Amino acid sequence: MARKFKNVRVKLDAIAGEKSKFHLREGVGEAEIERNEDRQTSSLVTESEVLGRADEKEKIVSMLLSNVSHHDDLSVYAICGMGSLGKTTIAQLVYNDENVAEVFDLRGWVCVSDDFDIKRLTKAIVESFGGKSGDIQELDPLQRCLVEKLAGKRLLLVLDDVWNKSHGKWDRLKQALQCGQKGSTVIVTTRDEDIAVMMATTPFCRLGCLSDHDSWSLFKKRAFGMEKTGSNANLETIGRQIVQRCGGVPLAIKAIGSRLRFRSQESEWLRVKDSKI
């Protein structure tokens, strides 16, 4: 199941990449709006729900804090990995870290997805930093508005779920961001290593799957809640076999764990274990 899940994610990523490469877009309509809204993310995170990503978080936080006083240019960090591994979650954890919050004057979060429209993103960045862009629709006044907002300020900006492979578009967006104070930083999340290489100014973080221990802890939290697993040894045995089939993919573990939550019949658990999903 884990291998099939990963293969599906890889194929979907490739399809989305081709769409971006050839500048293809779905027709504008209610269905498209709903899809885009479903993909929106924010900076909010419930840390108690996150397991197995402490090392990655601390590594990025350490880099941010150590470089904040040593780099004159804008620093760009990229978190890369296939879909559903937790790239956004790690960015959220870093963004909300108390030590990180203390060293940046401005923090902003923008969900990019496959619509890398410079005007839309500039407007969203201004507003994410607490600025007001009003009804401005032209790029030049929008960028001037952003530059004015950044003057004398050290910024932290997260660009989540980036699909753009155009150097030109990224350079145009980055131009205004470089007007922030020394130590300003952008964190990018993407599924594509080529994008990570293009945007990052440091070696990027390649996100892997969860360990067996963390996978089981996450599943146990979803499937059993506050109930102790020892109360039903058979369910725990079946559960561990299910987790092995998830291959360390957090989304799969959480989805299946939630599906089995409060279900105490062994037959239901066995059905999931033996399924071809």
Number of C-alpha atoms within 10 A of each C-alpha: 17 18 11 14 15 18 12 13 15 15 11 14 17 14 12 14 18 12 15 18 13 8 11 11 11 8 8 8 8 8 11 13 10 10 10 12 10 9 11 13 17 14 19 12 16 9 11 6 9 16 15 17 18 11 9 18 18 15 12 20 19 14 12 24 15 12 16 21 12 10 13 14 15 22 21 22 23 29 27 26 20 21 20 16 20 23 25 25 22 22 26 22 22 24 24 16 14 10 14 17 14 9 17 19 16 19 22 20 24 21 21 24 18 18 16 18 12 17 17 15 18 22 23 20 25 22 18 16 19 13 16 16 18 9 8 13 12 11 14 11 12 25 23 12 19 24 18 16 19 23 12 13 17 20 25 27 22 27 21 25 24 19 24 24 18 14 11 9 13 15 12 12 17 17 12 18 23 18 21 25 20 20 23 30 26 23 22 25 29 24 24 21 17 13 20 27 15 14 24 18 15 13 12 19 19 15 17 16 19 21 13 16 11 17 23 22 16 22 26 24 19 21 23 19 14 9 12 11 17 9 9 12 10 12 21 18 11 15 23 17 15 24 24 16 18 26 21 22 23 21 14 21 27 19 13 20 23 18 14 19 15 13 14 12 10 12 11 12 21 15 10 16 20 12 10 8 9
